[in-house]
Amino acid sequence: MTDYDTLDAILSARFSCRAFRPDPVPRAIVERIMGAAQKVPSWCNAQPWQLIVTAGAETDRFRDALYAAAMSMPPTPDMPWPEGYPGIYGDRRRACGFQLYDAVGIEKGDRAASAQQMMENYRLFGAPHVAIVTSPKVLGPYGAMDTGGFVTAFCLAAQALGVSTIPQAAIAAQGPSVRDHFDIADDRNILCAISFGYADSDHPANQFRTDREKVQNVLEWKD
């Protein structure tokens, strides 16, 4: 198997895990994941990402605090949400949502059940660990872009070591609560979280996979 084949297999196997077993990931494995992800490129080698990783009781304390905040506080992200999802972007977003709802038995149009499923974001989908991902505000969108590359590398390195992940922008909606809980400095943007652990392979939420566009639909050659 070539290096390309190995990478392609890892990319194909990775999915957004929405149900985890409670078993913790050994710290040495987490540090290996981080060590691999640290190798991603960043503008001027700034490496703007910073992570706070929870384990054990601290994950549960944060889970409880986050869920309570999401139930009572309006969304207040550090960076603005997308203005919308027009055209094909909205189509892809809806298709992903319908696949999830079908998998867990939520009928189309059942807004109460779909809202309840969405709130599972704030329970971290039962994951034993969560990484809070931040970047410096002074680096703005480019710091966020570099950090996005790190998030991808973290997820792929985790997959290579048998650890499942789900990057969660939803956690950034509760920025003030997250900032207070972890005493995160005001000069950093809370971008997202990565919940991670070992997948509950039997859970229906983990039984579907999203599609990807064909290369020719996202690539324009100029010869």
Contacts in CASP RR format, 6 or more apart in sequence:
PFRMAT RR
TARGET T0000
AUTHOR 0000-0000-0000
METHOD contacts of the structure
MODEL  1
MTDYDTLDAILSARFSCRAFRPDPVPRAIVERIMGAAQKVPSWCNAQPWQ
LIVTAGAETDRFRDALYAAAMSMPPTPDMPWPEGYPGIYGDRRRACGFQL
YDAVGIEKGDRAASAQQMMENYRLFGAPHVAIVTSPKVLGPYGAMDTGGF
VTAFCLAAQALGVSTIPQAAIAAQGPSVRDHFDIADDRNILCAISFGYAD
SDHPANQFRTDREKVQNVLEWKD
1 9 0 8 1.000
7 156 0 8 1.000
10 156 0 8 1.000
10 159 0 8 1.000
10 160 0 8 1.000
11 156 0 8 1.000
13 159 0 8 1.000
14 155 0 8 1.000
14 156 0 8 1.000
14 159 0 8 1.000
14 165 0 8 1.000
15 164 0 8 1.000
15 206 0 8 1.000
15 209 0 8 1.000
15 210 0 8 1.000
16 165 0 8 1.000
16 166 0 8 1.000
16 167 0 8 1.000
16 210 0 8 1.000
17 125 0 8 1.000
17 127 0 8 1.000
17 164 0 8 1.000
17 165 0 8 1.000
17 166 0 8 1.000
17 195 0 8 1.000
17 196 0 8 1.000
17 197 0 8 1.000
17 199 0 8 1.000
17 206 0 8 1.000
18 100 0 8 1.000
18 120 0 8 1.000
18 125 0 8 1.000
18 166 0 8 1.000
18 203 0 8 1.000
18 205 0 8 1.000
18 206 0 8 1.000
19 125 0 8 1.000
19 126 0 8 1.000
19 199 0 8 1.000
19 200 0 8 1.000
19 203 0 8 1.000
19 205 0 8 1.000
19 206 0 8 1.000
20 125 0 8 1.000
20 126 0 8 1.000
20 127 0 8 1.000
20 128 0 8 1.000
20 164 0 8 1.000
20 195 0 8 1.000
20 196 0 8 1.000
20 197 0 8 1.000
20 198 0 8 1.000
20 199 0 8 1.000
20 200 0 8 1.000
21 128 0 8 1.000
21 197 0 8 1.000
21 198 0 8 1.000
21 199 0 8 1.000
21 200 0 8 1.000
22 126 0 8 1.000
22 128 0 8 1.000
23 128 0 8 1.000
23 197 0 8 1.000
23 198 0 8 1.000
24 55 0 8 1.000
24 56 0 8 1.000
24 128 0 8 1.000
24 129 0 8 1.000
24 197 0 8 1.000
25 128 0 8 1.000
25 129 0 8 1.000
25 163 0 8 1.000
25 196 0 8 1.000
25 197 0 8 1.000
25 198 0 8 1.000
27 55 0 8 1.000
29 161 0 8 1.000
29 163 0 8 1.000
30 53 0 8 1.000
30 129 0 8 1.000
32 157 0 8 1.000
32 161 0 8 1.000
33 154 0 8 1.000
33 157 0 8 1.000
33 158 0 8 1.000
33 161 0 8 1.000
33 163 0 8 1.000
34 51 0 8 1.000
34 154 0 8 1.000
35 157 0 8 1.000
36 153 0 8 1.000
36 157 0 8 1.000
36 160 0 8 1.000
37 150 0 8 1.000
37 153 0 8 1.000
37 154 0 8 1.000
37 157 0 8 1.000
38 47 0 8 1.000
38 150 0 8 1.000
39 153 0 8 1.000
40 146 0 8 1.000
40 149 0 8 1.000
40 150 0 8 1.000
40 152 0 8 1.000
40 153 0 8 1.000
41 146 0 8 1.000
42 48 0 8 1.000
42 143 0 8 1.000
42 146 0 8 1.000
42 150 0 8 1.000
43 142 0 8 1.000
43 143 0 8 1.000
43 145 0 8 1.000
43 146 0 8 1.000
46 139 0 8 1.000
46 143 0 8 1.000
46 146 0 8 1.000
47 146 0 8 1.000
48 135 0 8 1.000
48 136 0 8 1.000
48 139 0 8 1.000
48 143 0 8 1.000
48 146 0 8 1.000
48 147 0 8 1.000
49 133 0 8 1.000
49 134 0 8 1.000
49 135 0 8 1.000
49 146 0 8 1.000
49 147 0 8 1.000
49 148 0 8 1.000
49 150 0 8 1.000
49 151 0 8 1.000
50 133 0 8 1.000
50 134 0 8 1.000
50 135 0 8 1.000
50 188 0 8 1.000
51 131 0 8 1.000
51 132 0 8 1.000
51 133 0 8 1.000
51 134 0 8 1.000
52 131 0 8 1.000
52 132 0 8 1.000
52 134 0 8 1.000
52 182 0 8 1.000
52 184 0 8 1.000
53 129 0 8 1.000
53 130 0 8 1.000
53 131 0 8 1.000
53 132 0 8 1.000
54 62 0 8 1.000
54 129 0 8 1.000
54 130 0 8 1.000
54 131 0 8 1.000
55 128 0 8 1.000
55 129 0 8 1.000
56 128 0 8 1.000
59 124 0 8 1.000
59 127 0 8 1.000
59 128 0 8 1.000
59 129 0 8 1.000
59 130 0 8 1.000
62 124 0 8 1.000
62 130 0 8 1.000
62 181 0 8 1.000
62 182 0 8 1.000
63 122 0 8 1.000
63 123 0 8 1.000
63 124 0 8 1.000
63 126 0 8 1.000
63 130 0 8 1.000
65 177 0 8 1.000
65 181 0 8 1.000
66 122 0 8 1.000
66 124 0 8 1.000
66 171 0 8 1.000
66 174 0 8 1.000
66 177 0 8 1.000
66 178 0 8 1.000
66 181 0 8 1.000
67 119 0 8 1.000
67 122 0 8 1.000
67 123 0 8 1.000
69 122 0 8 1.000
69 174 0 8 1.000
69 177 0 8 1.000
70 119 0 8 1.000
70 121 0 8 1.000
70 122 0 8 1.000
70 173 0 8 1.000
70 174 0 8 1.000
71 119 0 8 1.000
73 174 0 8 1.000
73 176 0 8 1.000
73 177 0 8 1.000
75 81 0 8 1.000
75 173 0 8 1.000
75 174 0 8 1.000
76 173 0 8 1.000
76 174 0 8 1.000
76 175 0 8 1.000
76 176 0 8 1.000
77 172 0 8 1.000
77 173 0 8 1.000
77 175 0 8 1.000
77 190 0 8 1.000
78 137 0 8 1.000
78 172 0 8 1.000
78 175 0 8 1.000
78 189 0 8 1.000
78 190 0 8 1.000
78 191 0 8 1.000
79 144 0 8 1.000
79 172 0 8 1.000
79 189 0 8 1.000
79 191 0 8 1.000
85 93 0 8 1.000
95 210 0 8 1.000
95 211 0 8 1.000
96 210 0 8 1.000
98 108 0 8 1.000
99 208 0 8 1.000
99 210 0 8 1.000
100 106 0 8 1.000
100 117 0 8 1.000
100 205 0 8 1.000
100 208 0 8 1.000
101 107 0 8 1.000
101 108 0 8 1.000
101 110 0 8 1.000
101 113 0 8 1.000
101 114 0 8 1.000
101 117 0 8 1.000
102 208 0 8 1.000
103 204 0 8 1.000
103 205 0 8 1.000
103 207 0 8 1.000
103 208 0 8 1.000
104 117 0 8 1.000
104 204 0 8 1.000
104 205 0 8 1.000
105 204 0 8 1.000
106 113 0 8 1.000
106 114 0 8 1.000
106 117 0 8 1.000
107 113 0 8 1.000
118 170 0 8 1.000
121 168 0 8 1.000
121 170 0 8 1.000
121 171 0 8 1.000
122 170 0 8 1.000
122 171 0 8 1.000
122 174 0 8 1.000
124 130 0 8 1.000
124 168 0 8 1.000
124 193 0 8 1.000
124 195 0 8 1.000
125 166 0 8 1.000
125 195 0 8 1.000
125 205 0 8 1.000
126 195 0 8 1.000
127 166 0 8 1.000
127 195 0 8 1.000
127 196 0 8 1.000
127 197 0 8 1.000
128 197 0 8 1.000
129 195 0 8 1.000
129 196 0 8 1.000
129 197 0 8 1.000
130 171 0 8 1.000
130 193 0 8 1.000
130 194 0 8 1.000
130 195 0 8 1.000
130 196 0 8 1.000
131 154 0 8 1.000
131 193 0 8 1.000
131 194 0 8 1.000
131 195 0 8 1.000
131 196 0 8 1.000
132 171 0 8 1.000
132 178 0 8 1.000
132 182 0 8 1.000
132 184 0 8 1.000
132 190 0 8 1.000
132 193 0 8 1.000
133 147 0 8 1.000
133 150 0 8 1.000
133 151 0 8 1.000
133 190 0 8 1.000
133 191 0 8 1.000
133 192 0 8 1.000
133 193 0 8 1.000
133 194 0 8 1.000
134 147 0 8 1.000
134 184 0 8 1.000
134 188 0 8 1.000
134 189 0 8 1.000
134 190 0 8 1.000
134 191 0 8 1.000
135 143 0 8 1.000
135 144 0 8 1.000
135 146 0 8 1.000
135 147 0 8 1.000
135 188 0 8 1.000
135 189 0 8 1.000
135 191 0 8 1.000
136 143 0 8 1.000
136 187 0 8 1.000
136 188 0 8 1.000
136 189 0 8 1.000
137 187 0 8 1.000
137 188 0 8 1.000
137 189 0 8 1.000
138 187 0 8 1.000
139 146 0 8 1.000
140 189 0 8 1.000
144 189 0 8 1.000
144 191 0 8 1.000
147 191 0 8 1.000
148 191 0 8 1.000
151 167 0 8 1.000
151 192 0 8 1.000
151 194 0 8 1.000
154 165 0 8 1.000
154 194 0 8 1.000
155 165 0 8 1.000
155 167 0 8 1.000
155 194 0 8 1.000
158 164 0 8 1.000
158 165 0 8 1.000
158 196 0 8 1.000
159 165 0 8 1.000
162 198 0 8 1.000
163 196 0 8 1.000
163 197 0 8 1.000
163 198 0 8 1.000
164 196 0 8 1.000
164 197 0 8 1.000
164 198 0 8 1.000
164 199 0 8 1.000
165 194 0 8 1.000
165 195 0 8 1.000
165 196 0 8 1.000
165 197 0 8 1.000
166 194 0 8 1.000
166 195 0 8 1.000
166 196 0 8 1.000
167 192 0 8 1.000
167 193 0 8 1.000
167 194 0 8 1.000
168 192 0 8 1.000
168 193 0 8 1.000
168 194 0 8 1.000
168 195 0 8 1.000
169 191 0 8 1.000
169 192 0 8 1.000
171 178 0 8 1.000
171 190 0 8 1.000
171 192 0 8 1.000
171 193 0 8 1.000
172 178 0 8 1.000
172 190 0 8 1.000
172 191 0 8 1.000
172 192 0 8 1.000
172 193 0 8 1.000
175 190 0 8 1.000
178 184 0 8 1.000
178 190 0 8 1.000
179 186 0 8 1.000
179 190 0 8 1.000
184 190 0 8 1.000
199 206 0 8 1.000
200 206 0 8 1.000
END
